[in-house]
Amino acid sequence: MAVILKLCIQLLGLPTETVMVFDGAPTPRQQKATARSLEIMHFMKSLAEAFGFMVHNAPADGQAELAYLNIENMVNVVFAVDSGVVLFGARLIVRSVGAKNRDTVTVYRRKDMEAMGLRQAGLPAFALLCGSQYGPKASWSLLLQHPWMLTPSS
C-alpha cells in the first residue's frame, strides 16, 4: 500500500491530468481472486479519486485500454510499470527506472521503434526474447533474421 501512496504523491507533483485505468470485468480466472485483492483494487480507486485523479474502468484489459486511449489521442502519455502497453500499440510510454533514482524515466516512442524497422508483428517476439536470456541487442539480431517481423524497406 505504501508503494501506491508514494506513486500517487509523485503523480500529484507533476503538471498533468492523471487518468488511472483499471481492468474491467474479470475473466473467469480472475473471478477466483480473493476478497483481499478486490479490496485492494477498491482502495486504489478510492485513493486515486481522493487525490483528484480521473478513474476509468476499462471494458476488459486495462493495458489494452490504455494503449487504445493513447492511440486515439485521448491520453498523451502512458505511464507503465511494465511494457505490456507496447504490445497493444501505445505510441508514447514512460517507465520508471526504479526506486534508486525516482527522477529518472525511460521513454519509448512508437515512431522510434518503426524507424528502427520493428513493426507490430515483431513486438511480441522482441518482448519475449528480451525477457529471456537474450538482451535487447541479441534479440534485435535474431529479429533481423526474420524479415516478416520488420517494416518493409522503402
N, C-alpha and C positions, 0 to 999 in steps of 0.2 A: 504494500500500500504506500510505503514511503517513496518508492520509485515513481509511482503515478502522481503523487503530490508534487514531487520535485519537477516532473515534466510539466505539469500544469503551471507551476510558478515560472518556469523558464519560458513557456509559451506566452504567458501573460506579459512578460517583459519585451516581447517582440512587437514591432509595428505592423501587426497583421490582424486579419479577422480569421479566427481559428474555427474550423469545422471538424468535429470529431465524428468519424464514420464507424458505426458498429455493425457487426454481422446481423443479417435479418433472420428470417425463420430458420430455426435449427434443422440440420439434416438429421435423419434417423439416428445416426451415430452420436451426434451432439446432444440429442434428446436424452441420452443416458448420462448427461453431465450431472454432477452433484448439485444439490441445492446451494452449496457454498460457492461454486463458480457462477451460478446465476446471481447470487447475492453480490458477488464482486462486480459483475457487469452492471447491475443496477446502481451500485455505489459509484462506479466510474462515470456513469451517465449523470448521476446527481452532482458529482463533483465538477464535471465539465460544465453543467448548467450553472452551478454556483459561481464558477469563475467567469461566467458570461460567454462561454463558447457555444456555438451552434452545435446541436446534436442531430445527426442524420442516421436513420436506420436504413441500411441497405436492404434491397429486396432479397438478397441472398448473401454472397460472399462480400465482406467489407473491402478487401483489397481490390477485387474486380470493380466494385462500385467507385472506389477512389480513383482508379485508373480511368474509368469512364468519365467521371466528373472532370478530370484533368484533360482528357482528350476533347471533351465538349466545351472547354474553356469556362467551366463553372467554378473550378478552383485553379489557381495559377501554379501552385507547387504542391507536391505530395511529400509529406514528412513521413518516413517509414523506418521501422526498426530492422526490416529485412528487405530483400529485393524482390519479393513476390509481385509487387505492383509493376515491375519492369516487364514481367511475363504477360501481364494483361494490357500492356501498351502505353503506360503512363509516359508523358512527354518530358516532365521535369521532376526529378526525385532528389530529395535532400535526405541524407542519412547521417546520424550522429556517429562520430568516430568511436567514442567510448567515454567511460567515466573519468579517465585521467585528464582529458582536455575537453571539457564540455563546450568550449567556444569553437572547436574545430568540427567541420562537417565535410562530407563528401557529396559532390553534386554530380548527378548523372543526367545527361540530356539525350533524348531520343535522336535528335539530329546528329549528334556526335557519333552515336553508335552506327547510324545509317551511313555517315561519311566514311567510317572505317570499313563499311561493306556488310555489316551484320544486319540481317533483316529479321522480321518477326519469326519466321520459321526456324531460325537458328538459335533463338533466345533460350528455349528450354534446354537444348543440348549444351549450350555455353554455360548456363547456370548449373546444370548437373555436373559438368566437367570441373568447373571452378570449385564446386562443393565437395569434390572427391580429392584424390591425391594430386591432381593437376592444379597448378596455379593459373592465373589469367593468361600468361604468355604461352604456356604449353597448351592450354585449352584453345587459344586462338590459332595456334599452329595446327592443331587437329582439325579445327573447323575449316581451315584453308584447304584441307584435303577433300572436303565435301562441299563443292561449289553450290549445290542446291540450297544450302543454308545461307548463302551470301547474296547480297544485292548484285544483280547482273551488271557487268561493266557497260558503260555507255560509250 
